[in-house]
């Protein structure tokens, strides 16, 4: 599957809860509706946090993947 | 969830990190967070008190290591700076319990400017905790 084309990439590698979520809340605020955020994290907690956050905030999780303990999410801002 | 009330009692460096981390996350998502500092934790609302916070008890020897890891996690690793970061979200209010302030020496002269003020616990419980969507106690 091709990766969605993102407008902005936010790399939180190395950071732990709550900072990836604090950072993503800041980043999504800067995007316009319809734009895509590529979110990279190494915090295992994001595996549950991001789908839950998308559901709660109405943003759409387009895809998620894991490679060598790095998690990559593509999120469409609602 | 739109509102959250947190009552913080423990003043160990490690023990105060969790409520501050939860508040930071919630505030970043737009939740209004009101925090009441009671007992010894009220000292965190002073510059000297925040600076003096240490890990107590069985884990006391790991204070420096934990601070190093907190910084690596992306959080400010001193409590005063963390309180400032929470305040900058615009969604967090800090209150000092008036009884705790009296008992442990916090007043209008030494309370940090980020704190909303010294308040009665009855007011906080009735006007903040009882009306909040979610309440936590630490």
Backbone of each chain as ProteinMPNN parsed JSONL, in Angstrom:
{"seq_chain_A": "XXXXXXXXXXXXXXXXXXXXXXXXXXXXXXXXXXXXXXXXXXXXXXXXXXXXXXXXXXXXXXXXXXXXXXXXXXXXXX", "coords_chain_A": {"N_chain_A": [[0.846, -1.192, 0.0], [0.556, 2.199, -0.883], [2.135, 4.986, 0.706], [0.248, 7.562, 2.228], [0.309, 10.95, 1.015], [1.847, 13.325, 2.875], [1.245, 16.54, 4.432], [2.578, 17.653, 6.523], [5.173, 16.584, 8.689], [5.541, 15.129, 11.823], [7.871, 14.308, 14.09], [8.254, 12.461, 16.873], [10.112, 10.879, 18.006], [11.761, 9.158, 20.597], [10.534, 10.587, 22.584], [8.278, 10.352, 25.377], [5.047, 9.446, 26.764], [3.464, 12.189, 28.365], [4.182, 13.58, 26.064], [4.233, 12.975, 23.174], [1.49, 13.091, 22.612], [0.815, 15.621, 23.496], [2.317, 17.081, 21.692], [1.15, 16.313, 19.26], [-1.371, 17.346, 19.462], [-0.794, 20.041, 19.358], [0.318, 20.18, 16.795], [-1.728, 19.354, 15.04], [-3.462, 21.377, 15.272], [-2.345, 23.344, 13.775], [-2.787, 22.621, 11.204], [-4.789, 22.698, 8.182], [-8.195, 21.804, 7.498], [-8.529, 18.712, 5.875], [-5.889, 18.385, 5.304], [-2.912, 16.36, 5.685], [-1.283, 14.752, 8.331], [1.795, 13.358, 9.038], [2.787, 11.281, 11.496], [5.261, 10.389, 13.674], [6.481, 8.095, 16.026], [8.085, 6.679, 18.914], [7.111, 5.826, 21.214], [5.451, 3.282, 22.756], [2.933, 3.534, 23.741], [1.482, 5.03, 21.952], [0.284, 3.321, 20.181], [-2.197, 2.6, 21.124], [-3.096, 5.059, 21.932], [-3.255, 6.784, 19.665], [-5.273, 5.789, 17.74], [-7.488, 6.011, 19.471], [-7.427, 8.74, 20.073], [-7.895, 9.824, 17.534], [-10.5, 8.939, 17.069], [-11.809, 10.297, 19.081], [-11.336, 12.989, 18.496], [-12.239, 13.29, 15.96], [-10.604, 13.29, 13.792], [-9.109, 11.537, 11.011], [-7.676, 8.376, 10.949], [-5.576, 7.365, 8.613], [-3.641, 5.472, 7.998], [-1.492, 3.12, 9.652], [1.676, 2.01, 10.813], [4.369, -0.178, 11.77], [7.794, -0.274, 12.33], [10.618, -1.727, 13.329], [10.3, -0.904, 16.037], [9.52, 1.697, 15.643], [6.826, 3.791, 15.156], [4.475, 4.737, 12.72], [2.138, 7.021, 11.654], [-0.512, 8.116, 9.614], [-2.543, 10.834, 9.408], [-5.593, 12.292, 8.711], [-6.716, 15.522, 8.831], [-9.789, 16.546, 10.138]], "CA_chain_A": [[0.0, 0.0, 0.0], [1.328, 3.434, -0.932], [1.974, 5.89, 1.842], [-0.432, 8.812, 1.886], [1.221, 12.096, 0.922], [1.57, 14.191, 4.032], [1.564, 17.973, 4.359], [3.496, 17.959, 7.624], [5.656, 15.423, 9.447], [5.9, 15.387, 13.219], [8.657, 13.178, 14.592], [8.39, 12.53, 18.332], [10.975, 9.753, 18.41], [12.47, 9.351, 21.856], [9.663, 11.178, 23.611], [7.317, 9.448, 26.003], [3.785, 10.009, 27.231], [2.388, 12.646, 27.486], [4.652, 14.541, 25.073], [3.758, 12.771, 21.805], [0.104, 13.551, 22.484], [0.849, 17.091, 23.616], [2.846, 17.595, 20.425], [0.222, 16.103, 18.137], [-2.466, 18.304, 19.622], [-0.294, 21.329, 18.836], [0.552, 20.095, 15.35], [-2.98, 19.245, 14.277], [-4.072, 22.71, 15.347], [-1.724, 24.194, 12.74], [-3.176, 22.144, 9.874], [-6.127, 22.998, 7.689], [-9.039, 20.643, 7.246], [-8.191, 18.024, 4.631], [-4.45, 18.158, 5.226], [-2.498, 15.098, 6.289], [-0.133, 14.779, 9.242], [2.558, 12.129, 9.261], [3.179, 11.326, 12.906], [6.219, 9.316, 13.954], [6.687, 7.969, 17.469], [8.676, 5.429, 19.42], [6.375, 5.492, 22.441], [4.507, 2.173, 22.53], [1.589, 3.967, 24.129], [0.75, 5.635, 20.832], [-0.472, 2.296, 19.448], [-3.576, 2.717, 21.6], [-3.466, 6.473, 22.068], [-3.57, 7.486, 18.415], [-6.627, 5.472, 17.26], [-8.463, 6.57, 20.412], [-7.409, 10.194, 19.891], [-8.559, 10.12, 16.26], [-11.939, 8.739, 17.253], [-12.306, 11.342, 19.984], [-11.209, 14.323, 17.914], [-12.873, 13.318, 14.645], [-9.618, 13.188, 12.721], [-9.171, 10.183, 10.433], [-6.42, 7.634, 10.873], [-5.532, 6.781, 7.274], [-2.841, 4.249, 8.055], [-0.489, 3.039, 10.715], [2.625, 0.932, 10.564], [5.443, -0.291, 12.753], [9.035, -0.806, 11.771], [11.739, -1.686, 14.266], [9.875, -0.118, 17.201], [9.107, 3.054, 15.278], [5.429, 3.762, 14.721], [4.218, 5.812, 11.77], [0.705, 7.192, 11.463], [-0.95, 9.187, 8.703], [-3.814, 11.307, 9.972], [-6.269, 13.332, 7.934], [-7.418, 16.448, 9.728], [-11.211, 16.668, 9.752]], "C_chain_A": [[0.882, 1.243, 0.0], [1.079, 4.279, 0.306], [1.181, 7.102, 1.387], [0.589, 9.951, 1.816], [0.873, 13.077, 2.041], [1.936, 15.642, 3.747], [2.619, 18.35, 5.383], [3.922, 16.652, 8.273], [6.039, 15.868, 10.861], [6.609, 14.151, 13.754], [8.876, 13.334, 16.097], [9.286, 11.407, 18.857], [11.768, 10.095, 19.665], [11.591, 9.906, 22.96], [8.685, 10.132, 24.142], [6.082, 10.213, 26.445], [4.044, 10.998, 28.384], [2.865, 13.425, 26.271], [4.24, 14.238, 23.635], [2.329, 13.288, 21.594], [-0.002, 15.067, 22.647], [1.294, 17.682, 22.276], [1.857, 17.432, 19.28], [-0.974, 17.053, 18.242], [-2.055, 19.685, 19.112], [-0.227, 21.284, 17.309], [-0.748, 20.087, 14.552], [-3.691, 20.594, 14.242], [-3.561, 23.609, 14.23], [-2.149, 23.787, 11.327], [-4.563, 22.629, 9.494], [-6.893, 21.7, 7.483], [-8.666, 20.027, 5.892], [-6.702, 17.778, 4.458], [-4.07, 16.906, 6.026], [-1.232, 15.294, 7.12], [0.503, 13.391, 9.269], [3.138, 12.221, 10.669], [4.063, 10.121, 13.204], [6.48, 9.285, 15.455], [7.415, 6.667, 17.781], [7.997, 5.003, 20.723], [5.32, 4.433, 22.121], [3.074, 2.583, 22.828], [0.791, 4.539, 22.981], [-0.065, 4.603, 20.058], [-1.947, 2.317, 19.856], [-4.029, 4.172, 21.594], [-3.95, 7.092, 20.754], [-4.944, 7.097, 17.844], [-7.711, 6.074, 18.151], [-8.572, 8.081, 20.237], [-8.13, 10.582, 18.6], [-10.081, 9.996, 16.399], [-12.543, 9.885, 18.068], [-12.327, 12.717, 19.315], [-11.854, 14.429, 16.535], [-11.889, 13.326, 13.489], [-9.524, 11.728, 12.259], [-7.781, 9.554, 10.354], [-6.401, 6.892, 9.536], [-4.742, 5.487, 7.254], [-1.904, 4.288, 9.24], [0.428, 1.863, 10.413], [3.687, 0.943, 11.649], [6.658, -0.887, 12.077], [10.142, -0.629, 12.795], [11.475, -0.738, 15.445], [9.65, 1.364, 16.909], [7.714, 2.963, 14.657], [5.168, 4.979, 13.83], [2.712, 5.851, 11.487], [0.463, 8.311, 10.453], [-2.371, 9.572, 9.103], [-4.358, 12.449, 9.133], [-7.033, 14.243, 8.883], [-8.848, 16.642, 9.234], [-11.579, 18.116, 9.467]], "O_chain_A": [[1.833, 1.34, 0.776], [-0.014, 4.292, 0.873], [1.405, 7.619, 0.292], [1.618, 9.907, 2.491], [-0.246, 13.582, 2.128], [2.815, 15.932, 2.934], [3.442, 19.237, 5.156], [3.125, 15.722, 8.392], [6.76, 16.847, 11.055], [6.013, 13.079, 13.858], [9.594, 14.23, 16.539], [9.21, 11.041, 20.03], [12.361, 11.168, 19.778], [11.876, 9.713, 24.142], [8.324, 9.175, 23.457], [6.066, 11.443, 26.494], [4.79, 10.661, 29.303], [2.031, 13.899, 25.498], [3.914, 15.178, 22.91], [2.003, 13.844, 20.546], [-0.826, 15.71, 21.997], [0.718, 18.656, 21.793], [1.738, 18.312, 18.428], [-1.515, 17.501, 17.232], [-2.856, 20.405, 18.515], [-0.653, 22.215, 16.624], [-0.85, 20.737, 13.512], [-4.424, 20.904, 13.303], [-4.258, 24.524, 13.79], [-1.903, 24.516, 10.367], [-5.396, 22.929, 10.349], [-6.301, 20.634, 7.316], [-8.51, 20.735, 4.897], [-6.296, 17.04, 3.561], [-4.802, 16.461, 6.911], [-0.259, 15.907, 6.682], [-0.171, 12.386, 9.495], [3.893, 13.142, 10.979], [3.656, 8.975, 13.009], [6.677, 10.328, 16.079], [7.365, 5.699, 17.021], [8.288, 3.934, 21.26], [4.416, 4.662, 21.318], [2.126, 2.053, 22.249], [-0.439, 4.539, 23.017], [-1.006, 4.966, 19.352], [-2.831, 2.079, 19.033], [-5.183, 4.479, 21.296], [-4.934, 7.831, 20.733], [-5.719, 7.986, 17.491], [-8.721, 6.581, 17.663], [-9.67, 8.638, 20.251], [-8.886, 11.553, 18.575], [-10.838, 10.836, 15.912], [-13.636, 10.369, 17.777], [-13.238, 13.512, 19.548], [-12.0, 15.528, 15.999], [-12.296, 13.363, 12.328], [-9.82, 10.805, 13.019], [-6.851, 10.117, 9.777], [-7.121, 5.91, 9.352], [-5.117, 4.525, 6.583], [-1.569, 5.353, 9.76], [0.012, 0.859, 9.837], [3.877, 1.937, 12.35], [6.564, -1.874, 11.348], [10.552, 0.494, 13.089], [12.304, 0.103, 15.793], [9.597, 2.184, 17.826], [7.468, 2.162, 13.755], [5.581, 6.096, 14.141], [2.104, 4.841, 11.13], [1.161, 9.325, 10.453], [-3.275, 8.737, 9.129], [-3.672, 13.439, 8.879], [-7.888, 13.79, 9.643], [-9.078, 16.875, 8.047], [-12.727, 18.407, 9.13]]}, "seq_chain_B": "XXXXXXXXXXXXXXXXXXXXXXXXXXXXXXXXXXXXXXXXXXXXXXXXXXXXXXXXXXXXXXXXXXXXXXXXXXXXXXXXXXXXXXXXXXXXXXXXXXXXXXXXXXXXXXXXXXXXXXXXXXXXXXXXXXXXXXXXXX", "coords_chain_B": {"N_chain_B": [[-14.777, 14.535, 27.204], [-14.752, 17.478, 29.023], [-14.008, 18.877, 31.241], [-11.749, 18.594, 34.006], [-10.814, 17.639, 37.24], [-8.222, 17.695, 39.578], [-6.76, 16.478, 42.475], [-3.947, 16.946, 44.336], [-1.808, 15.402, 46.551], [0.536, 14.105, 47.387], [4.016, 14.868, 47.639], [6.406, 13.975, 46.624], [8.968, 14.031, 44.146], [8.705, 12.181, 42.016], [6.115, 11.34, 42.466], [4.55, 13.515, 42.007], [4.826, 13.956, 39.377], [3.11, 12.37, 37.804], [0.314, 13.323, 38.072], [0.782, 15.845, 36.938], [1.649, 15.215, 34.382], [-0.637, 13.93, 33.348], [-2.409, 16.062, 33.448], [-1.173, 17.763, 31.637], [-1.408, 16.42, 29.206], [-4.238, 16.296, 28.971], [-4.925, 19.017, 28.996], [-3.674, 19.841, 26.68], [-5.345, 18.841, 24.849], [-7.48, 20.427, 25.016], [-9.032, 20.253, 27.249], [-10.381, 21.644, 30.195], [-8.545, 22.004, 33.033], [-8.471, 21.77, 36.494], [-6.502, 22.088, 39.299], [-5.964, 21.148, 42.603], [-3.767, 21.684, 45.196], [-2.893, 20.0, 47.981], [-2.004, 19.344, 51.439], [1.471, 18.452, 51.862], [2.059, 18.794, 49.201], [1.378, 21.314, 48.464], [3.562, 22.897, 48.591], [4.795, 22.685, 46.172], [3.849, 24.719, 44.715], [5.422, 26.864, 45.17], [8.502, 28.522, 44.397], [10.848, 27.739, 45.759], [9.944, 25.455, 47.058], [9.206, 23.777, 44.933], [11.668, 23.399, 43.786], [12.911, 21.944, 45.74], [11.779, 19.456, 45.708], [12.046, 15.972, 45.885], [12.807, 12.545, 45.084], [11.461, 10.253, 47.257], [12.044, 7.824, 49.893], [12.243, 4.335, 49.132], [13.208, 4.617, 46.567], [14.878, 6.728, 46.477], [17.561, 6.964, 45.819], [17.59, 7.055, 43.112], [17.023, 9.474, 42.054], [18.444, 11.356, 40.383], [18.752, 9.852, 38.049], [16.1, 9.422, 37.279], [15.304, 12.047, 36.749], [16.909, 12.581, 34.56], [15.829, 10.805, 32.727], [13.231, 11.775, 32.527], [13.674, 14.201, 31.233], [14.651, 13.198, 28.834], [12.354, 12.058, 27.905], [11.021, 14.189, 27.012], [9.767, 15.98, 28.632], [9.825, 18.92, 30.727], [12.23, 18.741, 33.275], [12.266, 19.87, 35.739], [10.089, 20.817, 38.328], [8.939, 23.361, 38.573], [9.296, 24.531, 36.042], [7.787, 22.763, 34.57], [5.236, 23.256, 35.61], [4.921, 25.837, 34.632], [4.848, 25.282, 31.89], [2.467, 23.842, 31.718], [0.7, 25.842, 32.457], [0.959, 27.553, 30.331], [-0.529, 26.338, 28.374], [-2.972, 27.391, 28.631], [-5.149, 26.192, 29.684], [-5.093, 25.247, 32.26], [-5.567, 25.51, 35.724], [-4.07, 26.301, 38.81], [-4.483, 25.692, 42.22], [-3.909, 26.532, 45.593], [-4.53, 24.773, 48.507], [-6.143, 26.231, 51.242], [-5.864, 25.451, 53.922], [-3.615, 23.758, 53.801], [-1.788, 25.613, 52.88], [-1.58, 27.295, 55.076], [-0.592, 25.505, 57.014], [1.856, 24.66, 55.932], [3.265, 26.833, 55.137], [2.769, 28.528, 52.855], [2.064, 31.464, 51.131], [0.694, 34.61, 49.935], [2.971, 35.891, 49.269], [4.948, 34.045, 48.557], [3.832, 32.262, 46.777], [3.712, 30.921, 43.477], [3.425, 32.877, 40.442], [1.962, 31.592, 38.526], [-0.007, 30.233, 39.801], [-3.48, 30.282, 40.537], [-4.467, 31.013, 42.984], [-4.945, 30.997, 46.6], [-7.168, 28.814, 47.992], [-10.261, 27.689, 49.494], [-10.835, 24.307, 50.408], [-13.427, 23.393, 50.373], [-14.728, 25.007, 48.549], [-13.363, 24.237, 46.201], [-14.002, 21.527, 46.018], [-16.782, 21.579, 45.762], [-17.288, 23.423, 43.678], [-15.536, 22.842, 41.64], [-14.455, 20.073, 41.604], [-16.828, 18.526, 42.0], [-18.308, 19.293, 39.835], [-16.841, 18.601, 37.681], [-16.09, 16.669, 34.724], [-14.452, 14.579, 35.134], [-12.541, 13.244, 37.78], [-9.525, 13.161, 39.645], [-7.281, 11.768, 42.062], [-4.293, 12.191, 43.751]], "CA_chain_B": [[-14.452, 15.154, 28.496], [-14.458, 18.904, 28.885], [-13.382, 19.409, 32.465], [-11.078, 17.588, 34.834], [-10.323, 18.171, 38.518], [-7.182, 16.833, 40.133], [-6.293, 16.852, 43.809], [-2.59, 16.415, 44.493], [-1.439, 15.377, 47.961], [1.918, 13.67, 47.586], [4.959, 15.872, 47.147], [7.629, 13.408, 46.074], [9.182, 14.434, 42.752], [8.122, 11.184, 41.13], [4.674, 11.213, 42.685], [3.85, 14.683, 41.479], [4.951, 13.938, 37.912], [1.971, 11.74, 37.131], [-0.802, 14.242, 37.863], [1.16, 16.926, 36.027], [1.662, 14.648, 33.02], [-2.031, 13.729, 32.931], [-2.982, 17.398, 33.219], [-0.563, 18.311, 30.423], [-2.058, 15.77, 28.062], [-5.644, 16.71, 28.879], [-4.966, 20.436, 28.633], [-3.268, 19.987, 25.274], [-6.493, 18.446, 24.037], [-8.53, 21.417, 25.191], [-9.787, 20.022, 28.483], [-10.103, 22.582, 31.281], [-8.048, 21.23, 34.176], [-8.304, 22.506, 37.748], [-5.699, 21.271, 40.207], [-5.855, 21.621, 43.986], [-2.597, 21.126, 45.871], [-3.17, 19.901, 49.408], [-0.94, 18.769, 52.265], [2.818, 18.904, 51.504], [2.155, 19.116, 47.769], [1.171, 22.749, 48.268], [4.882, 23.537, 48.446], [5.169, 22.697, 44.753], [3.403, 26.003, 44.161], [6.423, 27.897, 45.474], [9.745, 28.217, 43.66], [11.76, 26.97, 46.619], [9.343, 24.145, 47.317], [9.301, 22.967, 43.716], [13.097, 23.056, 43.606], [13.322, 21.006, 46.79], [11.122, 18.151, 45.569], [12.965, 14.855, 45.645], [12.227, 11.215, 45.186], [11.611, 9.79, 48.637], [11.906, 6.42, 50.249], [13.034, 3.238, 48.577], [13.77, 4.963, 45.259], [15.556, 8.024, 46.622], [18.884, 6.964, 45.168], [17.434, 7.123, 41.654], [16.503, 10.808, 41.727], [19.134, 11.936, 39.221], [18.46, 9.023, 36.877], [14.727, 9.684, 36.856], [15.27, 13.379, 36.132], [17.525, 12.446, 33.236], [14.875, 10.119, 31.848], [12.104, 12.683, 32.302], [14.113, 15.129, 30.19], [14.726, 12.444, 27.578], [10.978, 11.805, 27.475], [10.506, 15.419, 26.413], [9.14, 16.844, 29.634], [10.735, 19.665, 31.598], [12.479, 17.85, 34.419], [12.077, 20.499, 37.05], [8.643, 20.957, 38.508], [8.502, 24.74, 38.321], [9.209, 24.708, 34.586], [6.648, 21.963, 34.119], [4.026, 24.012, 35.958], [4.829, 26.942, 33.668], [4.429, 24.717, 30.599], [1.035, 23.551, 31.82], [-0.036, 27.111, 32.488], [1.007, 28.136, 28.984], [-1.574, 25.752, 27.524], [-4.17, 28.217, 28.79], [-6.275, 25.366, 30.134], [-4.858, 24.677, 33.587], [-5.534, 26.394, 36.896], [-3.499, 25.718, 40.02], [-4.984, 26.283, 43.458], [-3.326, 26.053, 46.845], [-5.51, 24.579, 49.58], [-5.857, 27.244, 52.268], [-5.356, 24.785, 55.125], [-2.237, 23.342, 53.529], [-0.967, 26.819, 52.789], [-1.337, 27.732, 56.449], [0.237, 24.531, 57.726], [3.181, 24.418, 55.356], [3.978, 28.087, 54.902], [2.603, 29.146, 51.529], [1.223, 32.659, 51.219], [0.662, 35.432, 48.713], [4.33, 36.363, 48.974], [5.838, 33.041, 47.94], [3.16, 31.407, 45.795], [4.156, 31.27, 42.12], [2.405, 33.656, 39.719], [1.125, 30.699, 37.7], [-1.13, 29.747, 40.617], [-4.623, 31.19, 40.565], [-4.538, 31.567, 44.327], [-5.152, 30.124, 47.756], [-8.622, 28.656, 48.05], [-10.786, 26.709, 50.427], [-11.087, 22.991, 49.82], [-14.87, 23.238, 50.173], [-15.037, 25.646, 47.254], [-12.835, 23.427, 45.105], [-14.755, 20.271, 45.92], [-18.144, 21.833, 45.292], [-17.379, 24.193, 42.436], [-14.674, 22.283, 40.596], [-14.435, 18.608, 41.56], [-18.173, 17.97, 41.861], [-18.861, 19.642, 38.518], [-15.939, 18.156, 36.615], [-16.438, 15.413, 34.054], [-13.571, 13.526, 35.621], [-11.786, 13.661, 38.972], [-8.425, 12.269, 40.009], [-6.649, 12.065, 43.352], [-2.925, 11.655, 43.82]], "C_chain_B": [[-14.078, 16.622, 28.278], [-13.754, 19.485, 30.103], [-12.828, 18.272, 33.314], [-10.616, 18.289, 36.114], [-9.331, 17.181, 39.099], [-6.776, 17.368, 41.499], [-4.965, 16.142, 44.046], [-2.18, 16.533, 45.954], [0.042, 15.082, 48.158], [2.9, 14.643, 46.946], [6.287, 15.288, 46.701], [7.754, 13.81, 44.607], [8.501, 13.464, 41.793], [6.604, 11.131, 41.25], [3.899, 12.39, 42.116], [3.924, 14.727, 39.954], [3.69, 13.412, 37.231], [0.78, 12.687, 36.988], [-0.465, 15.389, 36.915], [1.184, 16.428, 34.574], [0.245, 14.446, 32.505], [-2.68, 15.078, 32.606], [-2.453, 17.992, 31.912], [-1.228, 17.733, 29.183], [-3.479, 16.295, 27.881], [-5.748, 18.165, 28.42], [-4.602, 20.643, 27.171], [-4.408, 19.64, 24.337], [-7.675, 19.392, 24.221], [-9.387, 21.224, 26.422], [-9.392, 21.083, 29.514], [-9.732, 21.781, 32.527], [-7.876, 22.155, 35.382], [-7.609, 21.595, 38.742], [-5.615, 21.92, 41.58], [-4.683, 20.908, 44.653], [-2.845, 21.176, 47.365], [-1.953, 19.297, 50.121], [0.424, 19.273, 51.779], [2.941, 19.317, 50.044], [1.965, 20.604, 47.503], [2.5, 23.468, 48.05], [5.363, 23.546, 46.995], [4.768, 24.014, 44.092], [4.262, 27.176, 44.64], [7.705, 27.521, 44.736], [10.69, 27.363, 44.498], [11.23, 25.556, 46.844], [9.457, 23.228, 46.114], [10.738, 22.495, 43.508], [13.532, 21.964, 44.584], [12.709, 19.614, 46.638], [12.129, 17.074, 45.183], [12.171, 13.557, 45.613], [12.52, 10.687, 46.59], [11.709, 8.269, 48.711], [12.816, 5.472, 49.499], [13.727, 3.599, 47.269], [14.581, 6.253, 45.288], [16.893, 8.078, 45.88], [18.799, 7.078, 43.648], [16.948, 8.492, 41.177], [17.143, 11.36, 40.439], [18.815, 11.166, 37.938], [17.051, 9.308, 36.35], [14.63, 11.05, 36.188], [15.858, 13.346, 34.718], [16.534, 11.814, 32.253], [13.643, 10.979, 31.561], [12.471, 13.666, 31.191], [14.166, 14.431, 28.835], [13.331, 12.176, 27.018], [10.336, 13.051, 26.875], [9.84, 16.369, 27.371], [10.199, 17.711, 30.319], [10.981, 18.837, 32.858], [12.579, 18.584, 35.75], [10.623, 20.952, 37.14], [8.156, 22.372, 38.212], [8.354, 25.004, 36.821], [8.038, 23.931, 34.01], [5.331, 22.671, 34.434], [3.827, 25.176, 34.986], [4.335, 26.435, 32.305], [2.939, 24.387, 30.605], [0.213, 24.827, 31.762], [-0.117, 27.727, 31.099], [-0.006, 27.5, 28.027], [-2.842, 26.596, 27.576], [-5.352, 27.459, 29.354], [-6.109, 24.797, 31.537], [-4.862, 25.782, 34.647], [-4.965, 25.631, 38.081], [-4.048, 26.455, 41.237], [-4.247, 25.673, 44.642], [-4.44, 25.925, 47.868], [-5.152, 25.526, 50.734], [-5.341, 26.614, 53.56], [-3.895, 24.389, 54.934], [-1.311, 24.551, 53.462], [-0.605, 27.323, 54.184], [-0.356, 26.803, 57.163], [1.679, 24.488, 57.221], [3.867, 25.686, 54.843], [3.924, 28.64, 53.495], [1.663, 30.34, 51.684], [1.318, 33.47, 49.929], [2.056, 35.913, 48.321], [5.185, 35.322, 48.263], [5.138, 32.124, 46.934], [3.541, 31.866, 44.381], [3.042, 32.011, 41.368], [1.505, 32.793, 38.84], [-0.07, 30.165, 38.488], [-2.247, 30.78, 40.612], [-4.783, 31.795, 41.95], [-4.7, 30.508, 45.391], [-6.661, 30.044, 47.987], [-9.015, 27.618, 49.095], [-11.061, 25.399, 49.713], [-12.577, 22.813, 49.531], [-15.288, 23.845, 48.834], [-14.582, 24.764, 46.105], [-13.677, 22.17, 44.917], [-16.141, 20.5, 45.319], [-18.2, 22.483, 43.917], [-16.533, 23.63, 41.307], [-14.794, 20.761, 40.52], [-15.826, 18.033, 41.295], [-18.748, 18.209, 40.462], [-18.001, 19.135, 37.361], [-16.437, 16.855, 35.983], [-15.631, 14.253, 34.619], [-12.727, 14.067, 36.764], [-10.679, 12.654, 39.261], [-7.797, 12.737, 41.315], [-5.265, 11.419, 43.391], [-2.307, 11.962, 45.176]], "O_chain_B": [[-13.214, 16.952, 27.466], [-13.005, 20.456, 30.004], [-13.356, 17.16, 33.337], [-10.09, 19.4, 36.065], [-9.575, 15.974, 39.108], [-6.487, 18.554, 41.657], [-4.868, 14.917, 43.968], [-2.199, 17.622, 46.528], [0.717, 15.711, 48.974], [2.656, 15.174, 45.862], [7.218, 16.043, 46.422], [6.748, 13.916, 43.905], [7.804, 13.882, 40.868], [5.898, 10.909, 40.266], [2.72, 12.263, 41.783], [3.166, 15.456, 39.315], [3.258, 13.944, 36.209], [0.271, 12.846, 35.878], [-1.328, 15.853, 36.171], [0.784, 17.146, 33.658], [-0.045, 14.756, 31.349], [-3.405, 15.212, 31.62], [-3.192, 18.642, 31.173], [-1.566, 18.452, 28.242], [-3.873, 16.689, 26.783], [-6.562, 18.497, 27.558], [-5.156, 21.516, 26.503], [-4.444, 20.078, 23.187], [-8.743, 19.18, 23.648], [-10.362, 21.948, 26.624], [-8.21, 21.383, 29.683], [-10.526, 20.974, 33.011], [-7.216, 23.19, 35.294], [-8.058, 20.478, 39.002], [-5.245, 23.087, 41.709], [-4.619, 19.679, 44.67], [-2.99, 22.251, 47.947], [-1.014, 18.811, 49.49], [0.523, 20.413, 51.326], [3.824, 20.098, 49.688], [2.344, 21.102, 46.443], [2.553, 24.515, 47.405], [6.24, 24.33, 46.635], [5.29, 24.373, 43.036], [3.866, 28.335, 44.525], [7.961, 26.344, 44.481], [11.26, 26.387, 44.01], [11.988, 24.586, 46.821], [9.766, 22.044, 46.251], [10.989, 21.357, 43.112], [14.416, 21.163, 44.28], [13.081, 18.692, 47.364], [12.946, 17.251, 44.278], [11.024, 13.491, 46.056], [13.664, 10.676, 47.044], [11.489, 7.55, 47.735], [13.99, 5.757, 49.262], [14.717, 2.97, 46.896], [14.928, 6.801, 44.242], [17.291, 9.129, 45.378], [19.823, 7.185, 42.975], [16.516, 8.644, 40.035], [16.437, 11.779, 39.522], [18.631, 11.761, 36.876], [16.834, 9.421, 35.143], [13.95, 11.196, 35.172], [15.358, 14.005, 33.807], [16.422, 12.238, 31.102], [13.079, 10.913, 30.468], [11.659, 13.93, 30.304], [13.776, 15.001, 27.816], [13.15, 12.078, 25.805], [9.248, 12.986, 26.302], [9.393, 17.446, 26.977], [11.343, 17.284, 30.473], [10.041, 18.294, 33.439], [12.933, 17.99, 36.769], [10.023, 21.403, 36.164], [7.072, 22.552, 37.657], [7.386, 25.632, 36.391], [7.378, 24.385, 33.076], [4.417, 22.68, 33.61], [2.705, 25.463, 34.57], [3.511, 27.079, 31.654], [2.238, 24.623, 29.622], [-0.828, 24.888, 31.107], [-1.12, 28.34, 30.733], [-0.305, 28.072, 26.979], [-3.682, 26.527, 26.679], [-6.441, 28.017, 29.49], [-6.9, 23.954, 31.96], [-4.245, 26.835, 34.481], [-5.32, 24.479, 38.33], [-4.073, 27.685, 41.275], [-3.994, 24.469, 44.689], [-5.209, 26.864, 48.073], [-3.994, 25.606, 51.144], [-4.473, 27.185, 54.221], [-3.05, 24.648, 55.79], [-0.178, 24.501, 53.94], [0.53, 27.726, 54.437], [0.579, 27.252, 57.826], [2.61, 24.3, 58.004], [4.914, 25.621, 54.198], [4.918, 29.164, 52.992], [0.599, 30.232, 52.294], [1.951, 33.05, 48.96], [2.288, 36.296, 47.174], [6.049, 35.67, 47.458], [5.792, 31.293, 46.304], [3.674, 33.063, 44.128], [1.859, 31.794, 41.631], [0.414, 33.216, 38.456], [-1.042, 29.695, 37.895], [-2.003, 31.985, 40.673], [-5.187, 32.95, 42.085], [-4.608, 29.307, 45.136], [-7.336, 31.059, 48.154], [-8.208, 26.789, 49.515], [-11.469, 25.386, 48.552], [-12.947, 22.158, 48.557], [-16.088, 23.273, 48.094], [-15.323, 24.561, 45.143], [-14.018, 21.8, 43.793], [-16.61, 19.726, 44.485], [-19.049, 22.144, 43.093], [-16.792, 23.915, 40.138], [-15.192, 20.22, 39.488], [-15.98, 17.147, 40.454], [-19.566, 17.431, 39.972], [-18.395, 19.233, 36.199], [-17.113, 16.052, 36.626], [-16.065, 13.101, 34.588], [-12.258, 15.205, 36.722], [-10.875, 11.446, 39.135], [-7.781, 13.926, 41.631], [-5.111, 10.234, 43.093], [-1.16, 11.594, 45.43]]}, "name": "protein", "num_of_chains": 2, "seq": "XXXXXXXXXXXXXXXXXXXXXXXXXXXXXXXXXXXXXXXXXXXXXXXXXXXXXXXXXXXXXXXXXXXXXXXXXXXXXXXXXXXXXXXXXXXXXXXXXXXXXXXXXXXXXXXXXXXXXXXXXXXXXXXXXXXXXXXXXXXXXXXXXXXXXXXXXXXXXXXXXXXXXXXXXXXXXXXXXXXXXXXXXXXXXXXXXXXXXXXXXXXXXXXXXXXXXXXX"}
